[in-house]
Amino acid sequence: MVQEFKSLLEQFKKVSIVTHKNPDADTIGTALGLYEILKNEKKEVEVCNAVGILPNYLDFLPHFAKIKRQIDFDKSLIISCDSGSIDLLGFDLSSRVIVNIDHHKSNTNYGTLNIVNEKCASASQVAYEFLKNDFTITKNTATCFYVAMVTDTQNFTTLNVTNRLFNVTSELLSRGVNIAEVNRNLTQRKSLSSLRILSSTLDTLEFYEDAQIASLVATQESFKRTGATVVDTVGIIDYGIALATVKIAIFIMELEQSLKVSMRSNFADVSELAVHFGGGGHRLASGFNIDKMDIKELLNNINKEIKKRGLLDEL
């Protein structure tokens, strides 16, 4: 498969690396790490995000300032990072040659070349393991890939953390990653608006099924009142799943034209639940977007589906 990737690179002078909408550290870190690799291969490279609202706490990553909102290259190889389906990228990529790099179980294999490994903890781990023997992994690339891994595993606490992942981590750190700088940027750069939206959202906490299910809601009104953006909500759902009795946590964000739903669990497979509502993701961390509807009705529908599937019985 590496030879197939190399063959595609030989066919294109330009490469457009595309991150998914509402970007997180995995899609950004993987993309920026790939940017460094491909620039060293003398390619013309751009990194694109359709929405353009980026998590500013990642601005310490090499090449972060180069991310832009549009694809400027007409004829380029597309490399997608950490996106389970093509619609999550937000660009019209019909008739384009796509290399799909991802780790989601629900990936639809939409690429011309699909480099998808659900056993990996992050898209950056997929990219690193795929490329490390044939391409130069610099300190910059290692830093980007490491940040993607440490965030997507919630500081190495998720169930997909393995000996293999720690071996990869060790290899990346050996390239000179500055752990102190990474930790400071990931833990000590909270915005005031993120604390305000957290406080507002915690006030909406509700329980179902004898407090085995918890829901949290961030409304458009709360976003306007707190001055927060979508990126300020990162980590809010963790407060729901951290509660002793809670087995499944649901976080709903009201966007301008849709609702964004995130789900977390301790052991139950919520990925199939997300697929049922048109989304996808990981076994214990999944989500979906849906057209605007009554939030209480949506929560009722999700809870009914949880009960129908016996997800609480798995725990």
MARGUMI-899464 format. One line per field, with one value per residue (C-alpha): x, y negated, z; residue in one letter; chain; residue number from 1. Coordinates in Angstrom, 1 decimal. Each point is the difference from the previous one (the first is absolute). Example, Ala and Ser with C-alpha at 12.3 -4.5 7.8 and 13.67 -1.06 7.14 Angstrom:
! MARGUMI-899464
xx: c(12.3;1.4)
yy: c(4.5;-3.4)
zz: c(7.8;-0.7)
code: c(A;S)
unit: c(A;A)
pos: c(1;2)
! end
This chain:
! MARGUMI-899464
xx: c(0.0;2.9;1.2;-3.5;0.2;3.4;-1.3;-2.8;2.5;2.0;-3.1;-0.7;2.2;-2.5;-1.7;-3.0;-0.3;-3.5;-1.2;-3.5;-2.6;0.0;3.7;1.6;3.7;0.1;-1.1;2.2;3.0;-0.1;-0.3;2.8;2.3;-0.7;0.6;3.5;0.6;-1.2;1.8;3.2;-1.0;0.1;-3.8;-2.2;-2.2;-3.0;-2.0;-3.8;-2.9;-3.4;-1.4;3.1;-0.8;3.1;1.0;2.4;1.6;1.7;1.6;3.4;0.1;2.4;-1.7;-3.3;-0.2;0.0;-3.4;-2.6;-3.7;0.1;1.7;2.0;1.6;-2.2;1.9;1.4;0.1;-2.5;1.1;-2.8;0.8;-2.1;-3.3;-2.3;-2.0;0.5;-2.8;1.8;2.7;-2.3;1.5;-1.3;2.6;-1.8;2.3;3.0;2.6;-0.2;2.3;-2.1;2.0;-2.1;-0.6;-3.8;-1.9;-2.8;2.2;-1.8;3.2;-0.7;3.5;1.9;2.4;-1.3;2.6;-2.4;0.9;-2.5;2.5;1.9;-0.8;0.2;0.3;3.5;1.0;-1.4;2.1;3.1;0.0;-0.7;2.7;2.8;2.1;-0.1;-0.1;1.9;-1.7;1.3;-0.4;-2.8;-1.9;0.6;-1.4;-3.1;-0.6;0.6;-2.4;-2.7;0.5;0.1;-3.2;-2.0;0.8;-0.9;3.6;0.3;-3.1;-2.3;-0.4;1.9;3.3;2.3;3.7;0.2;-1.2;2.6;2.7;-1.1;-0.1;3.6;1.1;-1.5;1.4;3.5;-0.3;0.2;-3.6;0.0;-2.4;0.0;-1.1;-2.6;-1.5;0.0;-1.9;-2.5;-0.8;0.7;-1.6;-3.7;-1.9;-2.4;-2.9;0.7;-0.4;-3.2;-1.5;1.0;-1.9;-3.0;-0.1;0.4;-3.2;-1.9;1.2;-2.9;-0.1;-2.0;-0.4;0.9;2.9;1.7;-0.4;1.0;-0.7;1.5;-1.1;1.7;-2.6;0.5;-1.1;2.7;2.7;-1.1;-0.1;3.4;1.8;1.1;0.5;-0.2;3.7;-0.7;-2.2;2.8;0.0;-3.4;-1.5;2.7;-1.7;-3.1;1.8;2.1;-3.0;0.0;-3.4;0.1;0.7;-0.9;0.4;-1.6;1.0;-2.1;1.2;-2.5;1.6;-1.5;-1.7;0.5;0.6;3.4;-0.2;2.9;-0.3;2.4;-0.1;2.0;-0.4;-3.1;0.4;-1.5;1.5;-2.9;-2.4;1.6;-0.2;-3.7;-0.4;2.2;3.4;2.8;3.2;1.7;-1.4;-0.1;0.0;-2.3;-2.3;-2.2;-1.5;-3.7;-2.3;-1.4;-2.9;-1.3;2.9;-2.2;-1.5;3.4;1.2;-3.2;0.8;3.6;-1.0;-2.6;2.6;2.4;-2.6;-1.1;3.6;0.6;3.1;-0.3;-0.2;3.4;1.5)
yy: c(0.0;-2.3;0.5;-1.0;-3.2;-0.8;0.6;-2.5;-2.5;0.4;-0.9;-3.3;-3.0;-1.5;1.4;-1.3;1.3;-0.3;0.0;0.6;-2.6;-1.0;1.1;1.6;0.6;3.3;-1.3;-3.1;1.8;2.7;-2.6;-2.2;3.0;1.1;-3.5;0.1;3.5;-1.0;-3.4;2.0;2.1;-3.3;-0.1;-3.1;0.5;-1.7;0.8;-0.8;-0.2;-0.8;-1.8;-1.9;-0.2;1.6;1.1;-2.9;2.0;2.0;-3.1;1.1;2.9;-0.5;-1.4;-0.7;-3.5;1.6;1.6;-1.7;0.1;0.9;2.5;-2.1;2.8;1.1;3.1;1.5;3.2;-0.2;1.5;0.1;0.3;1.6;-0.2;3.0;-1.3;-2.4;-2.3;-0.9;-1.7;-2.7;-0.3;1.2;2.7;1.8;1.3;-0.6;2.6;0.5;1.6;0.7;0.3;0.9;2.2;0.0;3.3;-1.7;-1.3;0.4;0.6;-2.9;-0.4;1.1;1.4;0.7;0.2;0.8;1.9;0.1;1.6;-3.2;-2.6;-3.0;-0.9;-1.2;3.5;1.4;-2.6;0.5;3.8;-0.1;-2.5;0.3;2.5;-1.8;-3.7;-2.3;-0.6;-3.4;-1.5;-2.2;3.0;2.0;-2.9;-0.3;3.8;0.2;-2.8;1.7;3.3;-1.4;-2.0;2.7;2.5;-2.6;0.2;3.7;1.0;1.5;3.7;0.0;-0.8;2.9;1.0;-0.7;-3.6;-0.6;1.4;-2.5;-2.8;0.9;-0.1;-3.5;-1.3;1.2;-2.5;-2.9;-0.8;-2.7;1.6;-3.0;-2.4;2.4;0.5;-3.7;-0.7;2.8;-0.6;-3.7;-2.0;0.1;-2.9;-1.9;0.8;3.7;-0.2;-2.0;2.5;2.9;-1.7;-0.6;3.5;1.7;-1.8;2.0;3.4;2.5;3.8;2.9;3.7;-0.3;-2.4;2.5;-2.5;-3.7;-2.8;-3.4;-2.8;-3.1;-2.2;-2.9;-2.3;1.2;-0.3;-3.7;-0.7;1.4;-1.0;3.6;1.9;3.7;0.5;-1.3;3.1;2.5;2.3;-1.0;3.5;1.5;-1.6;2.1;3.3;-0.7;0.3;3.2;1.4;-1.2;2.7;-2.1;-3.8;-2.1;-3.5;-2.1;-3.2;-2.2;-1.5;-2.5;2.5;3.4;1.9;1.6;3.0;1.7;3.2;1.7;3.2;2.1;3.4;-0.1;-0.3;-3.4;0.0;2.0;-2.3;-2.9;1.7;0.5;-3.8;-0.6;-0.4;2.3;0.0;2.2;2.8;-2.1;-3.5;-0.8;-2.6;-1.4;-3.2;-0.4;-2.7;-2.2;1.5;-0.2;0.9;1.8;2.1;0.9;1.0;2.2;1.6;0.7;1.5;2.2;1.3;0.7;2.0;1.8;1.1;1.0;-2.1;-0.5;3.8;0.3;-1.7)
zz: c(0.0;0.7;-3.6;-1.2;2.1;-1.5;-3.5;0.7;1.2;-3.1;-2.1;1.8;0.5;2.4;3.1;1.9;3.5;1.3;3.6;1.2;1.0;3.7;0.1;3.0;0.8;-1.8;-3.4;0.4;1.4;-2.7;-2.8;1.2;0.5;-3.5;-1.3;1.4;-1.5;-3.5;0.0;0.6;-3.1;-2.0;-0.5;-0.2;3.0;1.5;3.2;-0.1;2.3;-1.4;3.1;1.0;3.7;1.4;3.6;0.9;2.8;-2.9;-1.5;1.5;-2.5;-3.0;-3.1;1.8;-1.5;-3.5;0.4;-2.3;-0.7;-3.7;-2.4;-2.4;-2.0;-2.9;-0.9;3.2;1.9;2.9;3.4;2.6;3.7;2.7;-1.9;0.0;-3.0;-2.8;0.9;3.3;-2.1;-1.2;-3.5;-3.4;-0.7;-2.8;-2.7;2.2;0.9;3.8;2.5;3.1;3.2;3.0;3.0;0.4;0.0;-1.9;-2.9;-3.3;-2.0;-2.4;-1.2;-3.1;2.6;3.4;2.8;2.9;3.1;2.8;2.3;0.1;2.7;-2.3;-3.7;0.8;1.2;-3.3;-2.0;2.0;-0.2;-3.7;-0.9;2.6;-2.0;-3.3;0.9;2.3;3.3;1.3;3.5;-1.4;-1.4;3.2;2.1;-2.1;0.0;3.7;0.9;-2.2;1.9;3.5;-0.5;-1.9;2.8;2.7;1.4;-0.6;2.0;-2.7;-0.5;-3.3;1.8;-0.6;0.3;-3.7;0.5;2.7;-2.3;-2.6;2.6;1.1;-3.7;-0.4;3.2;-1.1;-2.9;2.5;0.9;2.7;2.5;2.4;-2.8;-1.2;3.5;0.7;-3.2;0.4;3.7;0.8;-2.8;0.7;-1.2;2.4;-2.4;0.3;3.8;-0.5;-2.5;2.3;3.0;-2.2;-1.4;3.4;1.1;-2.6;1.4;0.0;0.8;-1.4;0.8;3.7;-0.8;-2.4;-2.8;0.2;-2.4;-0.4;-2.4;-1.4;-1.7;-2.5;2.8;2.3;-2.8;-0.5;3.7;0.8;-3.3;-0.4;-3.3;-0.8;0.8;3.6;0.6;-0.3;3.0;1.4;-0.6;2.2;3.0;-0.7;-0.4;3.1;2.3;2.0;-1.1;-3.6;-2.7;-3.1;-0.3;-2.7;-0.9;-2.4;-1.6;-1.7;-3.1;-2.3;-2.3;1.6;3.3;0.6;2.3;1.8;2.0;2.4;1.8;2.4;-1.8;-2.2;-3.8;-0.8;-3.5;-1.4;1.8;-1.7;-3.4;0.6;0.1;-3.0;1.7;1.2;1.9;2.6;2.1;3.1;-1.5;-2.9;-1.3;-2.7;-1.5;-0.6;-1.3;2.7;2.0;3.5;2.3;2.5;-2.8;-1.3;3.5;0.3;-3.3;1.0;3.4;-1.7;-2.4;2.9;1.7;-3.2;-0.6;3.6;0.2;3.8;0.4;-1.5;3.0)
code: c(M;V;Q;E;F;K;S;L;L;E;Q;F;K;K;V;S;I;V;T;H;K;N;P;D;A;D;T;I;G;T;A;L;G;L;Y;E;I;L;K;N;E;K;K;E;V;E;V;C;N;A;V;G;I;L;P;N;Y;L;D;F;L;P;H;F;A;K;I;K;R;Q;I;D;F;D;K;S;L;I;I;S;C;D;S;G;S;I;D;L;L;G;F;D;L;S;S;R;V;I;V;N;I;D;H;H;K;S;N;T;N;Y;G;T;L;N;I;V;N;E;K;C;A;S;A;S;Q;V;A;Y;E;F;L;K;N;D;F;T;I;T;K;N;T;A;T;C;F;Y;V;A;M;V;T;D;T;Q;N;F;T;T;L;N;V;T;N;R;L;F;N;V;T;S;E;L;L;S;R;G;V;N;I;A;E;V;N;R;N;L;T;Q;R;K;S;L;S;S;L;R;I;L;S;S;T;L;D;T;L;E;F;Y;E;D;A;Q;I;A;S;L;V;A;T;Q;E;S;F;K;R;T;G;A;T;V;V;D;T;V;G;I;I;D;Y;G;I;A;L;A;T;V;K;I;A;I;F;I;M;E;L;E;Q;S;L;K;V;S;M;R;S;N;F;A;D;V;S;E;L;A;V;H;F;G;G;G;G;H;R;L;A;S;G;F;N;I;D;K;M;D;I;K;E;L;L;N;N;I;N;K;E;I;K;K;R;G;L;L;D;E;L)
unit: c(A;A;A;A;A;A;A;A;A;A;A;A;A;A;A;A;A;A;A;A;A;A;A;A;A;A;A;A;A;A;A;A;A;A;A;A;A;A;A;A;A;A;A;A;A;A;A;A;A;A;A;A;A;A;A;A;A;A;A;A;A;A;A;A;A;A;A;A;A;A;A;A;A;A;A;A;A;A;A;A;A;A;A;A;A;A;A;A;A;A;A;A;A;A;A;A;A;A;A;A;A;A;A;A;A;A;A;A;A;A;A;A;A;A;A;A;A;A;A;A;A;A;A;A;A;A;A;A;A;A;A;A;A;A;A;A;A;A;A;A;A;A;A;A;A;A;A;A;A;A;A;A;A;A;A;A;A;A;A;A;A;A;A;A;A;A;A;A;A;A;A;A;A;A;A;A;A;A;A;A;A;A;A;A;A;A;A;A;A;A;A;A;A;A;A;A;A;A;A;A;A;A;A;A;A;A;A;A;A;A;A;A;A;A;A;A;A;A;A;A;A;A;A;A;A;A;A;A;A;A;A;A;A;A;A;A;A;A;A;A;A;A;A;A;A;A;A;A;A;A;A;A;A;A;A;A;A;A;A;A;A;A;A;A;A;A;A;A;A;A;A;A;A;A;A;A;A;A;A;A;A;A;A;A;A;A;A;A;A;A;A;A;A;A;A;A;A;A;A;A;A;A;A;A;A;A;A;A;A;A;A;A;A;A;A)
pos: c(1;2;3;4;5;6;7;8;9;10;11;12;13;14;15;16;17;18;19;20;21;22;23;24;25;26;27;28;29;30;31;32;33;34;35;36;37;38;39;40;41;42;43;44;45;46;47;48;49;50;51;52;53;54;55;56;57;58;59;60;61;62;63;64;65;66;67;68;69;70;71;72;73;74;75;76;77;78;79;80;81;82;83;84;85;86;87;88;89;90;91;92;93;94;95;96;97;98;99;100;101;102;103;104;105;106;107;108;109;110;111;112;113;114;115;116;117;118;119;120;121;122;123;124;125;126;127;128;129;130;131;132;133;134;135;136;137;138;139;140;141;142;143;144;145;146;147;148;149;150;151;152;153;154;155;156;157;158;159;160;161;162;163;164;165;166;167;168;169;170;171;172;173;174;175;176;177;178;179;180;181;182;183;184;185;186;187;188;189;190;191;192;193;194;195;196;197;198;199;200;201;202;203;204;205;206;207;208;209;210;211;212;213;214;215;216;217;218;219;220;221;222;223;224;225;226;227;228;229;230;231;232;233;234;235;236;237;238;239;240;241;242;243;244;245;246;247;248;249;250;251;252;253;254;255;256;257;258;259;260;261;262;263;264;265;266;267;268;269;270;271;272;273;274;275;276;277;278;279;280;281;282;283;284;285;286;287;288;289;290;291;292;293;294;295;296;297;298;299;300;301;302;303;304;305;306;307;308;309;310;311;312;313;314;315)
! end
